[in-house]
Amino acid sequence: MNVYDQAHALARSLKETEEYREYIRLKTLAYEDSTNKALLDEYKRMQFRLQARAASGEGMDNEEMQKLQRIASLLQFNQDASQYLLAEFRFQKMLADIYKILGDVAGIDIDALTQA
């Protein structure tokens, strides 16, 4: 079996995990509500912009950071949205663990890449 076939097998295995199934179930539930969808989409856009700025060495805009915190507070008190975000975090943690395993094989220190 070649490495690409193994990667596809890993992808299929990931889809069978409890973490992935719960993530998809809760995502579907959270995104059914149009208000949740709008808040989650804006939260993710802002999170990405702030992470991109931080990665490029730019400072974080205080006004945007406050807006992100306000949206996060709203999402935290919405059970569907907060459960979805927690499930997403758990699934991303599993993916990060897999990236670390692959990075170790390649001699790449993933932890060093994420530290400022």
A tleap script that builds the chain and sets N, CA, C and O, in Angstrom:
source leaprc.protein.ff14SB
mol = sequence {
  NMET ASN VAL TYR ASP GLN ALA HIE ALA LEU
  ALA ARG SER LEU LYS GLU THR GLU GLU TYR
  ARG GLU TYR ILE ARG LEU LYS THR LEU ALA
  TYR GLU ASP SER THR ASN LYS ALA LEU LEU
  ASP GLU TYR LYS ARG MET GLN PHE ARG LEU
  GLN ALA ARG ALA ALA SER GLY GLU GLY MET
  ASP ASN GLU GLU MET GLN LYS LEU GLN ARG
  ILE ALA SER LEU LEU GLN PHE ASN GLN ASP
  ALA SER GLN TYR LEU LEU ALA GLU PHE ARG
  PHE GLN LYS MET LEU ALA ASP ILE TYR LYS
  ILE LEU GLY ASP VAL ALA GLY ILE ASP ILE
  ASP ALA LEU THR GLN CALA
}
set mol.1.N position { 0.859 -1.187 0.000 }
set mol.1.CA position { 0.000 0.000 0.000 }
set mol.1.C position { 0.898 1.240 0.000 }
set mol.1.O position { 1.845 1.323 0.782 }
set mol.2.N position { 0.599 2.197 -0.874 }
set mol.2.CA position { 1.430 3.400 -0.896 }
set mol.2.C position { 0.945 4.415 0.142 }
set mol.2.O position { -0.133 4.267 0.718 }
set mol.3.N position { 1.743 5.423 0.363 }
set mol.3.CA position { 1.476 6.385 1.422 }
set mol.3.C position { 0.157 7.143 1.191 }
set mol.3.O position { -0.523 7.493 2.155 }
set mol.4.N position { -0.209 7.399 -0.067 }
set mol.4.CA position { -1.460 8.103 -0.344 }
set mol.4.C position { -2.670 7.218 -0.034 }
set mol.4.O position { -3.685 7.702 0.465 }
set mol.5.N position { -2.559 5.939 -0.326 }
set mol.5.CA position { -3.627 5.020 0.035 }
set mol.5.C position { -3.783 4.969 1.556 }
set mol.5.O position { -4.898 4.916 2.074 }
set mol.6.N position { -2.659 4.985 2.256 }
set mol.6.CA position { -2.704 4.971 3.719 }
set mol.6.C position { -3.320 6.264 4.254 }
set mol.6.O position { -4.064 6.236 5.233 }
set mol.7.N position { -3.016 7.384 3.622 }
set mol.7.CA position { -3.604 8.659 4.044 }
set mol.7.C position { -5.120 8.623 3.863 }
set mol.7.O position { -5.862 9.097 4.724 }
set mol.8.N position { -5.577 8.066 2.750 }
set mol.8.CA position { -7.021 7.949 2.527 }
set mol.8.C position { -7.653 6.989 3.534 }
set mol.8.O position { -8.775 7.214 3.989 }
set mol.9.N position { -6.941 5.932 3.876 }
set mol.9.CA position { -7.444 4.996 4.887 }
set mol.9.C position { -7.539 5.697 6.245 }
set mol.9.O position { -8.502 5.493 6.984 }
set mol.10.N position { -6.551 6.514 6.570 }
set mol.10.CA position { -6.583 7.277 7.815 }
set mol.10.C position { -7.778 8.228 7.815 }
set mol.10.O position { -8.474 8.353 8.823 }
set mol.11.N position { -8.015 8.895 6.693 }
set mol.11.CA position { -9.159 9.810 6.595 }
set mol.11.C position { -10.476 9.063 6.831 }
set mol.11.O position { -11.357 9.553 7.538 }
set mol.12.N position { -10.599 7.888 6.239 }
set mol.12.CA position { -11.808 7.080 6.461 }
set mol.12.C position { -11.922 6.677 7.931 }
set mol.12.O position { -13.013 6.694 8.500 }
set mol.13.N position { -10.806 6.320 8.537 }
set mol.13.CA position { -10.810 5.943 9.956 }
set mol.13.C position { -11.215 7.116 10.841 }
set mol.13.O position { -11.950 6.941 11.813 }
set mol.14.N position { -10.739 8.302 10.504 }
set mol.14.CA position { -11.096 9.491 11.280 }
set mol.14.C position { -12.602 9.720 11.247 }
set mol.14.O position { -13.201 10.082 12.260 }
set mol.15.N position { -13.207 9.509 10.094 }
set mol.15.CA position { -14.651 9.706 9.962 }
set mol.15.C position { -15.452 8.714 10.795 }
set mol.15.O position { -16.630 8.943 11.072 }
set mol.16.N position { -14.824 7.619 11.194 }
set mol.16.CA position { -15.503 6.604 11.991 }
set mol.16.C position { -15.332 6.822 13.494 }
set mol.16.O position { -15.943 6.112 14.293 }
set mol.17.N position { -14.517 7.786 13.882 }
set mol.17.CA position { -14.280 8.011 15.305 }
set mol.17.C position { -15.490 8.674 15.965 }
set mol.17.O position { -16.268 9.380 15.323 }
set mol.18.N position { -15.616 8.424 17.247 }
set mol.18.CA position { -16.674 9.058 18.031 }
set mol.18.C position { -16.505 10.578 18.018 }
set mol.18.O position { -17.492 11.310 17.939 }
set mol.19.N position { -15.269 11.052 18.095 }
set mol.19.CA position { -15.016 12.500 18.093 }
set mol.19.C position { -15.556 13.151 16.824 }
set mol.19.O position { -16.199 14.200 16.878 }
set mol.20.N position { -15.291 12.522 15.689 }
set mol.20.CA position { -15.753 13.096 14.422 }
set mol.20.C position { -17.268 13.031 14.312 }
set mol.20.O position { -17.906 14.013 13.931 }
set mol.21.N position { -17.850 11.879 14.642 }
set mol.21.CA position { -19.307 11.745 14.538 }
set mol.21.C position { -20.026 12.743 15.443 }
set mol.21.O position { -21.029 13.339 15.050 }
set mol.22.N position { -19.510 12.918 16.645 }
set mol.22.CA position { -20.121 13.879 17.578 }
set mol.22.C position { -19.929 15.309 17.078 }
set mol.22.O position { -20.845 16.126 17.166 }
set mol.23.N position { -18.758 15.608 16.562 }
set mol.23.CA position { -18.481 16.931 15.982 }
set mol.23.C position { -19.484 17.246 14.863 }
set mol.23.O position { -20.067 18.330 14.849 }
set mol.24.N position { -19.687 16.329 13.943 }
set mol.24.CA position { -20.613 16.547 12.826 }
set mol.24.C position { -22.057 16.658 13.324 }
set mol.24.O position { -22.809 17.511 12.853 }
set mol.25.N position { -22.444 15.813 14.259 }
set mol.25.CA position { -23.803 15.856 14.805 }
set mol.25.C position { -24.091 17.205 15.452 }
set mol.25.O position { -25.133 17.816 15.215 }
set mol.26.N position { -23.143 17.658 16.278 }
set mol.26.CA position { -23.339 18.923 16.986 }
set mol.26.C position { -23.216 20.127 16.049 }
set mol.26.O position { -23.882 21.141 16.254 }
set mol.27.N position { -22.385 20.023 15.044 }
set mol.27.CA position { -22.274 21.101 14.057 }
set mol.27.C position { -23.605 21.276 13.325 }
set mol.27.O position { -24.093 22.393 13.155 }
set mol.28.N position { -24.178 20.161 12.898 }
set mol.28.CA position { -25.469 20.206 12.208 }
set mol.28.C position { -26.527 20.837 13.101 }
set mol.28.O position { -27.302 21.681 12.651 }
set mol.29.N position { -26.559 20.433 14.351 }
set mol.29.CA position { -27.524 20.967 15.307 }
set mol.29.C position { -27.315 22.467 15.522 }
set mol.29.O position { -28.275 23.238 15.491 }
set mol.30.N position { -26.083 22.876 15.735 }
set mol.30.CA position { -25.789 24.292 16.007 }
set mol.30.C position { -26.102 25.174 14.802 }
set mol.30.O position { -26.584 26.296 14.961 }
set mol.31.N position { -25.832 24.677 13.608 }
set mol.31.CA position { -26.020 25.482 12.401 }
set mol.31.C position { -27.463 25.485 11.892 }
set mol.31.O position { -27.766 26.184 10.925 }
set mol.32.N position { -28.358 24.721 12.522 }
set mol.32.CA position { -29.769 24.753 12.129 }
set mol.32.C position { -30.401 26.104 12.420 }
set mol.32.O position { -31.283 26.556 11.690 }
set mol.33.N position { -29.948 26.742 13.484 }
set mol.33.CA position { -30.475 28.045 13.891 }
set mol.33.C position { -29.719 29.149 13.150 }
set mol.33.O position { -28.490 29.189 13.197 }
set mol.34.N position { -30.425 30.029 12.480 }
set mol.34.CA position { -29.775 31.060 11.663 }
set mol.34.C position { -28.960 32.045 12.500 }
set mol.34.O position { -27.931 32.538 12.038 }
set mol.35.N position { -29.400 32.336 13.709 }
set mol.35.CA position { -28.626 33.237 14.583 }
set mol.35.C position { -27.324 32.576 14.998 }
set mol.35.O position { -26.261 33.196 14.956 }
set mol.36.N position { -27.413 31.308 15.402 }
set mol.36.CA position { -26.197 30.562 15.748 }
set mol.36.C position { -25.234 30.528 14.572 }
set mol.36.O position { -24.034 30.751 14.730 }
set mol.37.N position { -25.776 30.245 13.389 }
set mol.37.CA position { -24.942 30.147 12.191 }
set mol.37.C position { -24.207 31.459 11.950 }
set mol.37.O position { -23.002 31.458 11.696 }
set mol.38.N position { -24.916 32.570 12.026 }
set mol.38.CA position { -24.297 33.879 11.802 }
set mol.38.C position { -23.217 34.161 12.848 }
set mol.38.O position { -22.129 34.627 12.509 }
set mol.39.N position { -23.514 33.880 14.114 }
set mol.39.CA position { -22.537 34.123 15.181 }
set mol.39.C position { -21.323 33.203 15.042 }
set mol.39.O position { -20.184 33.648 15.182 }
set mol.40.N position { -21.566 31.929 14.769 }
set mol.40.CA position { -20.453 30.989 14.614 }
set mol.40.C position { -19.578 31.356 13.421 }
set mol.40.O position { -18.351 31.315 13.513 }
set mol.41.N position { -20.200 31.712 12.311 }
set mol.41.CA position { -19.428 32.090 11.128 }
set mol.41.C position { -18.581 33.332 11.399 }
set mol.41.O position { -17.411 33.385 11.018 }
set mol.42.N position { -19.170 34.325 12.053 }
set mol.42.CA position { -18.415 35.550 12.362 }
set mol.42.C position { -17.303 35.253 13.365 }
set mol.42.O position { -16.192 35.766 13.229 }
set mol.43.N position { -17.592 34.437 14.360 }
set mol.43.CA position { -16.596 34.059 15.359 }
set mol.43.C position { -15.397 33.383 14.688 }
set mol.43.O position { -14.248 33.711 14.988 }
set mol.44.N position { -15.664 32.452 13.793 }
set mol.44.CA position { -14.589 31.729 13.113 }
set mol.44.C position { -13.794 32.646 12.179 }
set mol.44.O position { -12.572 32.532 12.092 }
set mol.45.N position { -14.485 33.557 11.479 }
set mol.45.CA position { -13.781 34.523 10.615 }
set mol.45.C position { -12.843 35.409 11.439 }
set mol.45.O position { -11.682 35.610 11.083 }
set mol.46.N position { -13.366 35.926 12.535 }
set mol.46.CA position { -12.558 36.806 13.384 }
set mol.46.C position { -11.391 36.044 14.006 }
set mol.46.O position { -10.277 36.562 14.077 }
set mol.47.N position { -11.641 34.839 14.448 }
set mol.47.CA position { -10.597 34.013 15.040 }
set mol.47.C position { -9.475 33.784 14.019 }
set mol.47.O position { -8.295 33.882 14.353 }
set mol.48.N position { -9.853 33.481 12.784 }
set mol.48.CA position { -8.866 33.246 11.732 }
set mol.48.C position { -8.061 34.518 11.457 }
set mol.48.O position { -6.838 34.461 11.333 }
set mol.49.N position { -8.739 35.660 11.361 }
set mol.49.CA position { -8.029 36.926 11.101 }
set mol.49.C position { -7.045 37.253 12.218 }
set mol.49.O position { -5.918 37.672 11.956 }
set mol.50.N position { -7.470 37.062 13.457 }
set mol.50.CA position { -6.587 37.352 14.587 }
set mol.50.C position { -5.402 36.396 14.619 }
set mol.50.O position { -4.284 36.812 14.925 }
set mol.51.N position { -5.627 35.125 14.307 }
set mol.51.CA position { -4.532 34.157 14.266 }
set mol.51.C position { -3.564 34.481 13.131 }
set mol.51.O position { -2.350 34.352 13.289 }
set mol.52.N position { -4.102 34.900 11.993 }
set mol.52.CA position { -3.241 35.264 10.859 }
set mol.52.C position { -2.394 36.479 11.202 }
set mol.52.O position { -1.212 36.531 10.863 }
set mol.53.N position { -2.990 37.451 11.868 }
set mol.53.CA position { -2.230 38.638 12.281 }
set mol.53.C position { -1.137 38.274 13.272 }
set mol.53.O position { -0.005 38.746 13.168 }
set mol.54.N position { -1.485 37.436 14.227 }
set mol.54.CA position { -0.503 37.024 15.226 }
set mol.54.C position { 0.637 36.258 14.570 }
set mol.54.O position { 1.801 36.443 14.926 }
set mol.55.N position { 0.305 35.400 13.616 }
set mol.55.CA position { 1.327 34.607 12.926 }
set mol.55.C position { 2.246 35.487 12.090 }
set mol.55.O position { 3.420 35.165 11.906 }
set mol.56.N position { 1.717 36.598 11.584 }
set mol.56.CA position { 2.534 37.485 10.764 }
set mol.56.C position { 3.272 38.530 11.603 }
set mol.56.O position { 3.997 39.368 11.068 }
set mol.57.N position { 3.080 38.470 12.918 }
set mol.57.CA position { 3.781 39.385 13.804 }
set mol.57.C position { 3.044 40.686 14.075 }
set mol.57.O position { 3.542 41.543 14.805 }
set mol.58.N position { 1.866 40.841 13.495 }
set mol.58.CA position { 1.065 42.039 13.743 }
set mol.58.C position { 0.405 41.937 15.108 }
set mol.58.O position { 0.080 40.848 15.581 }
set mol.59.N position { 0.216 43.077 15.723 }
set mol.59.CA position { -0.501 43.095 16.989 }
set mol.59.C position { -1.983 42.879 16.778 }
set mol.59.O position { -2.510 43.129 15.694 }
set mol.60.N position { -2.642 42.423 17.801 }
set mol.60.CA position { -4.075 42.193 17.711 }
set mol.60.C position { -4.803 43.497 17.956 }
set mol.60.O position { -4.497 44.221 18.904 }
set mol.61.N position { -5.760 43.793 17.108 }
set mol.61.CA position { -6.581 44.988 17.229 }
set mol.61.C position { -7.486 44.839 18.447 }
set mol.61.O position { -8.244 43.874 18.547 }
set mol.62.N position { -7.408 45.788 19.366 }
set mol.62.CA position { -8.148 45.704 20.622 }
set mol.62.C position { -9.659 45.680 20.390 }
set mol.62.O position { -10.381 44.939 21.057 }
set mol.63.N position { -10.131 46.486 19.449 }
set mol.63.CA position { -11.566 46.536 19.173 }
set mol.63.C position { -12.076 45.190 18.634 }
set mol.63.O position { -13.133 44.707 19.038 }
set mol.64.N position { -11.310 44.603 17.723 }
set mol.64.CA position { -11.696 43.296 17.189 }
set mol.64.C position { -11.632 42.214 18.264 }
set mol.64.O position { -12.477 41.320 18.308 }
set mol.65.N position { -10.638 42.303 19.117 }
set mol.65.CA position { -10.502 41.330 20.198 }
set mol.65.C position { -11.706 41.419 21.136 }
set mol.65.O position { -12.223 40.392 21.576 }
set mol.66.N position { -12.154 42.626 21.443 }
set mol.66.CA position { -13.332 42.793 22.295 }
set mol.66.C position { -14.583 42.248 21.626 }
set mol.66.O position { -15.419 41.620 22.276 }
set mol.67.N position { -14.711 42.490 20.317 }
set mol.67.CA position { -15.861 41.965 19.577 }
set mol.67.C position { -15.841 40.435 19.595 }
set mol.67.O position { -16.878 39.799 19.784 }
set mol.68.N position { -14.668 39.853 19.399 }
set mol.68.CA position { -14.535 38.399 19.435 }
set mol.68.C position { -14.952 37.866 20.806 }
set mol.68.O position { -15.639 36.849 20.895 }
set mol.69.N position { -14.548 38.537 21.850 }
set mol.69.CA position { -14.895 38.108 23.206 }
set mol.69.C position { -16.403 38.217 23.458 }
set mol.69.O position { -16.986 37.370 24.137 }
set mol.70.N position { -17.034 39.269 22.905 }
set mol.70.CA position { -18.485 39.408 23.060 }
set mol.70.C position { -19.222 38.269 22.352 }
set mol.70.O position { -20.167 37.697 22.894 }
set mol.71.N position { -18.777 37.950 21.140 }
set mol.71.CA position { -19.402 36.848 20.398 }
set mol.71.C position { -19.168 35.530 21.133 }
set mol.71.O position { -20.077 34.706 21.241 }
set mol.72.N position { -17.956 35.332 21.635 }
set mol.72.CA position { -17.650 34.105 22.384 }
set mol.72.C position { -18.545 33.979 23.611 }
set mol.72.O position { -18.987 32.879 23.942 }
set mol.73.N position { -18.815 35.087 24.288 }
set mol.73.CA position { -19.700 35.058 25.455 }
set mol.73.C position { -21.112 34.648 25.064 }
set mol.73.O position { -21.755 33.854 25.752 }
set mol.74.N position { -21.588 35.202 23.946 }
set mol.74.CA position { -22.924 34.817 23.471 }
set mol.74.C position { -22.981 33.335 23.133 }
set mol.74.O position { -23.940 32.645 23.481 }
set mol.75.N position { -21.955 32.855 22.460 }
set mol.75.CA position { -21.914 31.442 22.066 }
set mol.75.C position { -21.803 30.521 23.272 }
set mol.75.O position { -22.360 29.423 23.281 }
set mol.76.N position { -21.082 30.978 24.284 }
set mol.76.CA position { -20.881 30.169 25.481 }
set mol.76.C position { -22.206 29.871 26.179 }
set mol.76.O position { -22.382 28.801 26.761 }
set mol.77.N position { -23.132 30.821 26.117 }
set mol.77.CA position { -24.409 30.646 26.805 }
set mol.77.C position { -25.465 29.963 25.942 }
set mol.77.O position { -26.594 29.755 26.385 }
set mol.78.N position { -25.102 29.618 24.722 }
set mol.78.CA position { -25.999 28.875 23.845 }
set mol.78.C position { -25.536 27.422 23.861 }
set mol.78.O position { -24.433 27.115 23.408 }
set mol.79.N position { -26.360 26.541 24.373 }
set mol.79.CA position { -25.958 25.154 24.584 }
set mol.79.C position { -25.535 24.467 23.285 }
set mol.79.O position { -24.517 23.775 23.260 }
set mol.80.N position { -26.302 24.647 22.208 }
set mol.80.CA position { -25.963 23.990 20.943 }
set mol.80.C position { -24.614 24.480 20.416 }
set mol.80.O position { -23.780 23.681 19.990 }
set mol.81.N position { -24.409 25.790 20.446 }
set mol.81.CA position { -23.172 26.366 19.929 }
set mol.81.C position { -21.975 25.980 20.799 }
set mol.81.O position { -20.922 25.615 20.276 }
set mol.82.N position { -22.129 26.057 22.107 }
set mol.82.CA position { -20.994 25.749 22.988 }
set mol.82.C position { -20.621 24.273 22.912 }
set mol.82.O position { -19.437 23.936 22.936 }
set mol.83.N position { -21.608 23.389 22.822 }
set mol.83.CA position { -21.298 21.963 22.699 }
set mol.83.C position { -20.602 21.672 21.372 }
set mol.83.O position { -19.675 20.865 21.310 }
set mol.84.N position { -21.059 22.336 20.316 }
set mol.84.CA position { -20.409 22.171 19.012 }
set mol.84.C position { -18.951 22.633 19.074 }
set mol.84.O position { -18.062 21.925 18.600 }
set mol.85.N position { -18.695 23.802 19.648 }
set mol.85.CA position { -17.328 24.315 19.716 }
set mol.85.C position { -16.428 23.398 20.547 }
set mol.85.O position { -15.257 23.215 20.213 }
set mol.86.N position { -16.962 22.827 21.618 }
set mol.86.CA position { -16.178 21.878 22.415 }
set mol.86.C position { -15.876 20.610 21.627 }
set mol.86.O position { -14.766 20.081 21.694 }
set mol.87.N position { -16.859 20.126 20.883 }
set mol.87.CA position { -16.642 18.931 20.056 }
set mol.87.C position { -15.626 19.227 18.957 }
set mol.87.O position { -14.792 18.381 18.637 }
set mol.88.N position { -15.694 20.415 18.386 }
set mol.88.CA position { -14.725 20.808 17.363 }
set mol.88.C position { -13.320 20.847 17.965 }
set mol.88.O position { -12.362 20.398 17.337 }
set mol.89.N position { -13.200 21.378 19.165 }
set mol.89.CA position { -11.909 21.434 19.846 }
set mol.89.C position { -11.355 20.023 20.073 }
set mol.89.O position { -10.174 19.772 19.836 }
set mol.90.N position { -12.208 19.107 20.531 }
set mol.90.CA position { -11.755 17.731 20.774 }
set mol.90.C position { -11.282 17.070 19.479 }
set mol.90.O position { -10.270 16.369 19.470 }
set mol.91.N position { -12.016 17.296 18.385 }
set mol.91.CA position { -11.614 16.715 17.108 }
set mol.91.C position { -10.313 17.346 16.616 }
set mol.91.O position { -9.435 16.642 16.116 }
set mol.92.N position { -10.182 18.656 16.751 }
set mol.92.CA position { -8.947 19.326 16.348 }
set mol.92.C position { -7.769 18.864 17.190 }
set mol.92.O position { -6.647 18.778 16.690 }
set mol.93.N position { -8.006 18.567 18.453 }
set mol.93.CA position { -6.945 18.052 19.324 }
set mol.93.C position { -6.464 16.695 18.815 }
set mol.93.O position { -5.264 16.420 18.800 }
set mol.94.N position { -7.400 15.856 18.402 }
set mol.94.CA position { -7.030 14.559 17.855 }
set mol.94.C position { -6.202 14.745 16.578 }
set mol.94.O position { -5.195 14.064 16.386 }
set mol.95.N position { -6.625 15.666 15.708 }
set mol.95.CA position { -5.864 15.946 14.486 }
set mol.95.C position { -4.471 16.474 14.809 }
set mol.95.O position { -3.496 16.106 14.154 }
set mol.96.N position { -4.379 17.334 15.815 }
set mol.96.CA position { -3.071 17.866 16.210 }
set mol.96.C position { -2.155 16.748 16.704 }
set mol.96.O position { -0.956 16.749 16.425 }
set mol.97.N position { -2.722 15.806 17.429 }
set mol.97.CA position { -1.929 14.664 17.891 }
set mol.97.C position { -1.402 13.858 16.700 }
set mol.97.O position { -0.256 13.408 16.711 }
set mol.98.N position { -2.233 13.680 15.682 }
set mol.98.CA position { -1.821 12.944 14.479 }
set mol.98.C position { -0.738 13.721 13.736 }
set mol.98.O position { 0.245 13.137 13.281 }
set mol.99.N position { -0.917 15.043 13.610 }
set mol.99.CA position { 0.116 15.872 12.967 }
set mol.99.C position { 1.441 15.742 13.702 }
set mol.99.O position { 2.505 15.690 13.086 }
set mol.100.N position { 1.362 15.689 15.041 }
set mol.100.CA position { 2.593 15.564 15.826 }
set mol.100.C position { 3.280 14.231 15.536 }
set mol.100.O position { 4.500 14.182 15.379 }
set mol.101.N position { 2.507 13.162 15.467 }
set mol.101.CA position { 3.069 11.840 15.155 }
set mol.101.C position { 3.758 11.882 13.792 }
set mol.101.O position { 4.882 11.401 13.645 }
set mol.102.N position { 3.088 12.455 12.803 }
set mol.102.CA position { 3.668 12.553 11.460 }
set mol.102.C position { 4.892 13.464 11.452 }
set mol.102.O position { 5.889 13.170 10.792 }
set mol.103.N position { 4.811 14.561 12.183 }
set mol.103.CA position { 5.947 15.471 12.268 }
set mol.103.C position { 7.152 14.827 12.913 }
set mol.103.O position { 8.285 15.051 12.487 }
set mol.104.N position { 6.914 14.025 13.941 }
set mol.104.CA position { 8.013 13.317 14.605 }
set mol.104.C position { 8.737 12.397 13.618 }
set mol.104.O position { 9.966 12.329 13.612 }
set mol.105.N position { 7.976 11.698 12.794 }
set mol.105.CA position { 8.566 10.803 11.797 }
set mol.105.C position { 9.418 11.595 10.806 }
set mol.105.O position { 10.469 11.135 10.361 }
set mol.106.N position { 8.942 12.795 10.473 }
set mol.106.CA position { 9.650 13.625 9.490 }
set mol.106.C position { 10.748 14.474 10.129 }
set mol.106.O position { 11.482 15.174 9.432 }
set mol.107.N position { 10.856 14.410 11.446 }
set mol.107.CA position { 11.869 15.215 12.127 }
set mol.107.C position { 11.478 16.673 12.265 }
set mol.107.O position { 12.341 17.539 12.404 }
set mol.108.N position { 10.186 16.950 12.228 }
set mol.108.CA position { 9.682 18.319 12.370 }
set mol.108.C position { 9.106 18.465 13.765 }
set mol.108.O position { 8.226 17.704 14.166 }
set mol.109.N position { 9.604 19.445 14.502 }
set mol.109.CA position { 9.109 19.699 15.847 }
set mol.109.C position { 7.888 20.612 15.743 }
set mol.109.O position { 8.019 21.835 15.704 }
set mol.110.N position { 6.708 20.010 15.699 }
set mol.110.CA position { 5.452 20.750 15.545 }
set mol.110.C position { 5.278 21.745 16.680 }
set mol.110.O position { 4.816 22.864 16.457 }
set mol.111.N position { 5.645 21.349 17.906 }
set mol.111.CA position { 5.497 22.246 19.054 }
set mol.111.C position { 6.319 23.523 18.854 }
set mol.111.O position { 5.861 24.612 19.199 }
set mol.112.N position { 7.511 23.400 18.308 }
set mol.112.CA position { 8.361 24.567 18.085 }
set mol.112.C position { 7.756 25.507 17.065 }
set mol.112.O position { 7.951 26.719 17.144 }
set mol.113.N position { 7.023 24.960 16.105 }
set mol.113.CA position { 6.412 25.783 15.069 }
set mol.113.C position { 5.262 26.624 15.611 }
set mol.113.O position { 4.951 27.673 15.047 }
set mol.114.N position { 4.627 26.184 16.690 }
set mol.114.CA position { 3.465 26.895 17.225 }
set mol.114.C position { 3.838 27.901 18.298 }
set mol.114.O position { 2.980 28.662 18.746 }
set mol.115.N position { 5.085 27.924 18.719 }
set mol.115.CA position { 5.497 28.864 19.767 }
set mol.115.C position { 6.027 30.136 19.135 }
set mol.115.O position { 6.732 30.112 18.126 }
set mol.116.N position { 5.668 31.242 19.756 }
set mol.116.CA position { 6.114 32.548 19.239 }
set mol.116.C position { 7.508 32.881 19.680 }
set mol.116.O position { 8.029 33.940 19.332 }
savepdb mol mol.pdb
quit
